[in-house]
Amino acid sequence: MTPSLPSFDLQFDHADLRELKRDIWSNTPVPAQLKIEDTVHDIHIRYRGSYTRELEKKSYHIEFAKEPGWDESSELHLNAESIDPSHFRNKLSLDFMRELGIHTPESKHVFVTLKGEPLGLYLQLESVDEIYLKKRNLPPGTIYYAVSDKADFSQKRKRGLTSGYQRKLGNMEDDHHLIHFIRKINSPSTFSHEIPQLLHIENYLRWLAGAVCTMNNDGFTHNYALYLNGIDKQFSIIPWDYDATFGRRVNGEAMEWDYVPITGKTKNKLTTQLMKRSGFRKLYKDILEEILDTSFNVTYLEDKVMSLHSSLRPYILMDPHFQKDIDLYDREPPFILQFIEDRSAFLRQELKYF
């Protein structure tokens, strides 16, 4: 029997709903209420995303008006997952990355209605914020969102070295650590000595291996978060927004299994500097071989893919935006599994000459 998903019901005054719809690009929220199961919350809500705001099914950013409990975030993200024919690539990828030992946002599917009328199936994404750190017993620190492709760790094409980043947690003084980090990445003579003091190397290489396996072409120069540990002053990387993975581009079109190189996109300056040095390169190779042997293969992932597909199928049939595309939805599991087989074979072949 398919387990039931949490139900979210959005409730607006007519004037507030009209204001929300008036300008899809506005980041100014409007008041509303969100009923989660039997509890009603006062919220502020706006659309989120970039080009996806133009789609019929919108994604939302929600802030709770009342201060939540110590272990609850004051905000949540509802992703429409409109481009992904499977509607579960984001969750599949984030769960996969977590199993590699990377701190990763929690995600769960919910069914959303507007005053009882179905809006459809959504993915609720956890915010990477102060509560995120507390729930994982991580020391207080600074968090940056990589919000554009200028977050490529280079010094080129920028007005300032924090270009491409949005500080989510921390203060302006913390930016000096990020600026220092990027400068050291771009200092070849001292890179090997200084970077291990500034970067959690294994975390970064595991993230890189996971992004390479899932082939997140859109995630090497943005769509991640940086966490600066307030105690050891090392940066760690946190994945974010992994819907364009497992053989699909951001526009939903198929992407050939060999499109992304074994070391990811070359525009990422930190990766290219690490891969130029034999010690880091050897560690990356060992990590990637381990992942291919244990996690990134059809044997390990097939049950996860099929379970997500079967559990979400009844809600696809209730989603007014996608219920007519059920045949496309049903073709995605074989597509994803074939991608995994082809991608893992490609990476194993590349490792022979790595």
C-alpha positions as CSV (number, residue, x, y, z in Angstrom):
1,M,0.0,0.0,0.0
2,T,1.3,3.4,-0.9
3,P,2.1,5.6,2.2
4,S,0.2,8.9,2.3
5,L,2.2,12.1,1.8
6,P,1.9,15.1,4.2
7,S,-0.8,17.5,3.0
8,F,-0.2,21.3,2.8
9,D,-3.1,23.7,2.2
10,L,-2.4,27.3,1.3
11,Q,-5.1,29.9,2.2
12,F,-5.0,33.5,1.0
13,D,-7.2,36.6,1.1
14,H,-8.2,37.4,-2.5
15,A,-6.3,40.6,-2.5
16,D,-3.1,39.0,-1.3
17,L,-3.3,36.2,-3.9
18,R,-3.8,38.8,-6.6
19,E,-0.8,40.7,-5.4
20,L,1.3,37.5,-5.4
21,K,0.3,36.8,-9.0
22,R,0.7,40.4,-10.2
23,D,4.5,40.2,-10.5
24,I,6.0,36.7,-10.6
25,W,9.6,38.2,-10.3
26,S,8.9,40.0,-7.1
27,N,10.7,38.8,-4.0
28,T,8.4,40.7,-1.7
29,P,6.2,38.1,0.2
30,V,2.5,38.4,0.9
31,P,0.7,37.2,4.0
32,A,-1.2,33.8,3.9
33,Q,-1.9,30.8,6.0
34,L,-0.5,27.3,5.6
35,K,-2.4,24.4,7.1
36,I,-0.1,21.4,7.7
37,E,-2.3,18.4,8.5
38,D,-4.4,19.9,11.3
39,T,-2.3,22.9,12.3
40,V,-2.7,26.3,10.8
41,H,0.4,28.6,10.5
42,D,0.5,32.3,9.6
43,I,3.1,32.7,6.9
44,H,4.6,35.1,4.3
45,I,5.0,33.5,0.9
46,R,6.6,34.4,-2.5
47,Y,7.6,32.6,-5.6
48,R,11.1,31.2,-5.8
49,G,13.4,30.1,-8.6
50,S,14.6,31.8,-11.8
51,Y,13.2,30.7,-15.2
52,T,10.9,28.3,-13.4
53,R,8.8,31.3,-12.3
54,E,7.4,31.5,-15.8
55,L,6.0,28.0,-15.6
56,E,2.4,27.4,-14.8
57,K,3.2,25.4,-11.7
58,K,5.2,27.7,-9.4
59,S,7.7,27.0,-6.6
60,Y,7.4,28.8,-3.3
61,H,9.5,30.2,-0.5
62,I,7.6,30.4,2.8
63,E,8.6,32.1,6.0
64,F,6.6,31.5,9.2
65,A,5.3,34.6,11.0
66,K,5.7,33.0,14.4
67,E,9.1,32.1,15.8
68,P,9.4,28.3,15.5
69,G,10.8,25.9,18.0
70,W,14.6,25.5,18.6
71,D,14.8,22.6,16.1
72,E,12.5,24.1,13.5
73,S,13.5,26.4,10.7
74,S,11.7,29.7,10.2
75,E,11.4,29.0,6.5
76,L,10.8,26.2,4.0
77,H,11.1,25.8,0.2
78,L,8.4,24.1,-1.9
79,N,9.8,23.0,-5.2
80,A,7.4,22.3,-8.1
81,E,9.9,20.0,-9.8
82,S,8.1,20.9,-13.0
83,I,10.9,20.2,-15.5
84,D,11.9,16.7,-14.2
85,P,9.6,14.0,-15.7
86,S,10.3,11.7,-12.7
87,H,9.6,14.4,-10.1
88,F,12.1,12.7,-7.8
89,R,15.6,13.3,-9.2
90,N,16.2,16.0,-6.6
91,K,15.4,13.8,-3.7
92,L,17.1,10.8,-5.2
93,S,20.3,12.8,-5.7
94,L,20.3,14.5,-2.3
95,D,19.7,11.2,-0.6
96,F,22.5,9.7,-2.6
97,M,24.9,12.5,-1.6
98,R,24.0,12.1,2.0
99,E,24.9,8.4,1.9
100,L,28.4,9.4,0.7
101,G,28.9,11.1,4.1
102,I,28.0,14.7,3.0
103,H,25.8,16.9,5.2
104,T,22.8,17.4,2.9
105,P,19.4,19.2,3.2
106,E,16.5,16.9,4.1
107,S,13.8,16.6,1.4
108,K,10.4,15.1,1.4
109,H,7.4,15.1,-1.0
110,V,4.2,16.7,0.0
111,F,0.9,17.3,-1.7
112,V,-0.2,20.9,-1.8
113,T,-3.7,22.4,-2.3
114,L,-5.0,25.9,-2.5
115,K,-8.1,26.3,-0.4
116,G,-8.7,22.6,-0.9
117,E,-8.1,22.6,-4.7
118,P,-5.0,20.6,-5.8
119,L,-1.9,22.5,-6.8
120,G,0.0,19.3,-7.1
121,L,3.0,17.3,-5.9
122,Y,5.9,19.3,-4.4
123,L,9.3,18.6,-2.8
124,Q,9.8,20.3,0.5
125,L,13.5,21.3,0.9
126,E,15.2,22.1,4.2
127,S,16.9,25.5,4.4
128,V,20.6,25.5,5.1
129,D,20.7,27.9,8.0
130,E,21.4,28.1,11.8
131,I,18.8,25.4,12.6
132,Y,20.4,23.2,9.9
133,L,23.7,23.3,11.8
134,K,22.0,22.7,15.2
135,K,20.1,19.7,14.0
136,R,23.4,18.1,12.9
137,N,25.4,19.2,16.0
138,L,27.7,21.3,13.8
139,P,29.5,24.2,15.4
140,P,28.1,27.7,14.7
141,G,29.5,29.3,11.6
142,T,28.9,31.2,8.4
143,I,26.8,30.0,5.5
144,Y,27.0,31.3,1.9
145,Y,24.6,30.3,-0.9
146,A,26.2,30.1,-4.3
147,V,23.5,31.9,-6.3
148,S,25.2,32.4,-9.7
149,D,27.9,30.9,-11.9
150,K,30.3,33.5,-10.6
151,A,30.7,31.3,-7.5
152,D,33.4,29.4,-9.4
153,F,36.3,30.1,-7.0
154,S,38.1,32.1,-9.6
155,Q,39.2,35.8,-9.5
156,K,38.0,36.6,-13.0
157,R,35.0,38.5,-14.3
158,K,34.2,39.8,-10.8
159,R,33.7,43.2,-9.1
160,G,34.6,41.5,-5.8
161,L,35.6,38.1,-4.7
162,T,32.3,37.5,-2.9
163,S,30.5,37.8,-6.3
164,G,28.2,34.9,-6.9
165,Y,27.6,34.3,-3.2
166,Q,24.8,35.4,-0.8
167,R,25.6,35.3,2.9
168,K,22.8,33.4,4.6
169,L,24.3,33.3,8.1
170,G,27.0,35.4,9.6
171,N,28.1,39.0,9.3
172,M,30.1,41.2,6.9
173,E,33.4,40.5,8.8
174,D,33.1,36.8,7.9
175,D,33.4,37.8,4.2
176,H,37.2,38.3,4.8
177,H,37.5,34.5,5.3
178,L,35.8,33.8,2.0
179,I,37.9,36.4,0.2
180,H,41.1,34.9,1.8
181,F,40.0,31.4,0.8
182,I,39.4,32.4,-2.9
183,R,42.7,34.2,-3.0
184,K,44.6,31.1,-1.8
185,I,42.8,29.0,-4.3
186,N,44.3,31.3,-7.0
187,S,47.8,31.2,-5.6
188,P,49.5,28.2,-7.2
189,S,52.7,28.4,-5.3
190,T,51.1,28.0,-1.8
191,F,48.0,26.1,-2.8
192,S,49.1,22.6,-1.7
193,H,50.2,23.9,1.7
194,E,47.5,26.4,2.5
195,I,44.3,24.9,1.1
196,P,44.1,21.8,3.5
197,Q,44.1,24.3,6.3
198,L,41.1,26.2,4.8
199,L,39.1,23.4,3.2
200,H,37.7,20.1,4.4
201,I,39.4,18.2,1.6
202,E,37.6,14.9,1.9
203,N,34.2,16.6,2.1
204,Y,34.9,18.5,-1.1
205,L,36.2,15.5,-3.0
206,R,33.2,13.4,-1.9
207,W,30.9,16.2,-3.0
208,L,32.7,16.4,-6.4
209,A,32.5,12.6,-6.9
210,G,28.8,12.6,-6.1
211,A,28.1,15.5,-8.4
212,V,30.1,13.8,-11.2
213,C,28.2,10.5,-10.7
214,T,24.8,12.1,-10.7
215,M,26.1,14.4,-13.5
216,N,24.8,17.7,-12.1
217,N,26.0,19.8,-14.9
218,D,24.4,22.9,-13.3
219,G,26.0,22.4,-9.9
220,F,29.7,22.9,-10.2
221,T,29.8,26.7,-10.2
222,H,26.6,27.4,-8.3
223,N,23.6,25.6,-6.7
224,Y,25.7,24.7,-3.6
225,A,26.3,26.2,-0.1
226,L,29.5,26.9,1.7
227,Y,29.7,26.4,5.4
228,L,32.6,28.0,7.3
229,N,33.0,26.1,10.6
230,G,33.4,28.7,13.3
231,I,35.8,26.6,15.3
232,D,38.3,25.1,12.9
233,K,37.8,27.8,10.2
234,Q,37.5,25.3,7.5
235,F,35.1,25.5,4.6
236,S,32.8,22.6,3.7
237,I,30.5,22.3,0.7
238,I,26.8,21.4,0.8
239,P,24.8,20.3,-2.3
240,W,21.6,22.1,-3.2
241,D,19.0,21.9,-6.0
242,Y,19.8,18.6,-7.7
243,D,16.8,18.2,-10.0
244,A,18.9,18.4,-13.3
245,T,20.7,15.0,-12.7
246,F,20.6,11.4,-13.7
247,G,20.7,12.2,-17.5
248,R,18.4,15.2,-17.7
249,R,19.3,18.9,-18.3
250,V,17.8,21.9,-16.5
251,N,15.3,22.1,-19.4
252,G,14.3,18.4,-19.0
253,E,16.0,17.2,-22.2
254,A,18.2,14.1,-22.2
255,M,21.9,14.6,-21.5
256,E,24.4,12.0,-22.8
257,W,26.0,10.0,-20.0
258,D,29.5,11.1,-21.0
259,Y,28.7,14.9,-21.2
260,V,30.3,15.8,-17.9
261,P,34.0,14.9,-17.5
262,I,35.3,12.7,-14.7
263,T,36.5,15.8,-12.8
264,G,33.4,17.9,-13.4
265,K,33.3,21.3,-15.2
266,T,36.6,22.9,-15.8
267,K,35.2,26.4,-14.9
268,N,35.4,25.4,-11.2
269,K,38.8,26.8,-10.3
270,L,39.1,24.9,-7.0
271,T,38.5,21.6,-8.6
272,T,41.0,22.2,-11.4
273,Q,43.7,23.3,-8.8
274,L,43.1,20.2,-6.8
275,M,43.3,17.9,-9.8
276,K,46.6,19.3,-10.8
277,R,48.2,17.9,-7.7
278,S,48.8,14.1,-7.5
279,G,48.0,13.7,-3.8
280,F,44.5,15.2,-4.1
281,R,44.0,13.5,-7.4
282,K,44.8,10.1,-5.9
283,L,42.4,10.7,-3.0
284,Y,39.7,11.7,-5.4
285,K,40.3,8.5,-7.5
286,D,40.1,6.3,-4.4
287,I,36.8,8.0,-3.3
288,L,35.3,7.6,-6.8
289,E,36.3,4.0,-7.1
290,E,34.7,3.3,-3.7
291,I,31.4,5.0,-4.7
292,L,31.2,3.1,-8.0
293,D,31.8,-0.2,-6.1
294,T,29.3,0.5,-3.4
295,S,26.7,3.1,-4.2
296,F,26.5,4.3,-7.8
297,N,25.3,1.2,-9.6
298,V,22.0,-0.3,-10.7
299,T,22.1,-3.0,-8.0
300,Y,22.2,-0.4,-5.2
301,L,19.9,2.2,-6.7
302,E,17.2,0.3,-8.4
303,D,15.0,-0.3,-5.4
304,K,15.3,3.4,-4.4
305,V,14.3,4.5,-7.9
306,M,11.3,2.1,-8.1
307,S,10.2,2.8,-4.6
308,L,10.1,6.6,-5.2
309,H,8.3,6.0,-8.6
310,S,5.6,3.8,-7.1
311,S,5.0,5.9,-4.0
312,L,4.6,9.1,-5.9
313,R,2.5,7.8,-8.9
314,P,-0.9,8.2,-7.2
315,Y,-0.1,11.9,-6.6
316,I,1.1,12.4,-10.1
317,L,-2.4,11.3,-11.1
318,M,-3.9,13.9,-8.8
319,D,-1.6,16.7,-10.0
320,P,-3.6,18.9,-12.4
321,H,-0.4,19.9,-14.2
322,F,1.0,16.4,-14.9
323,Q,-1.8,13.9,-14.6
324,K,-2.0,13.6,-18.4
325,D,1.7,12.9,-18.6
326,I,1.6,9.6,-16.7
327,D,3.1,7.7,-19.6
328,L,6.1,10.0,-19.6
329,Y,6.4,9.5,-15.8
330,D,6.3,5.7,-16.2
331,R,9.1,5.8,-18.7
332,E,11.5,7.6,-16.4
333,P,12.6,4.7,-14.1
334,P,14.1,2.7,-17.0
335,F,15.7,5.9,-18.4
336,I,17.3,6.6,-15.0
337,L,18.5,3.0,-14.5
338,Q,20.0,3.0,-18.0
339,F,21.8,6.2,-17.3
340,I,23.3,4.8,-14.1
341,E,24.6,1.8,-16.0
342,D,26.1,3.9,-18.8
343,R,27.5,6.6,-16.6
344,S,29.1,4.1,-14.2
345,A,30.7,2.2,-17.1
346,F,32.0,5.5,-18.5
347,L,33.5,6.6,-15.2
348,R,35.2,3.1,-14.7
349,Q,36.7,3.4,-18.1
350,E,38.0,6.9,-17.5
351,L,39.5,5.8,-14.2
352,K,41.8,3.4,-16.0
353,Y,43.7,6.4,-17.4
354,F,43.2,8.8,-14.5
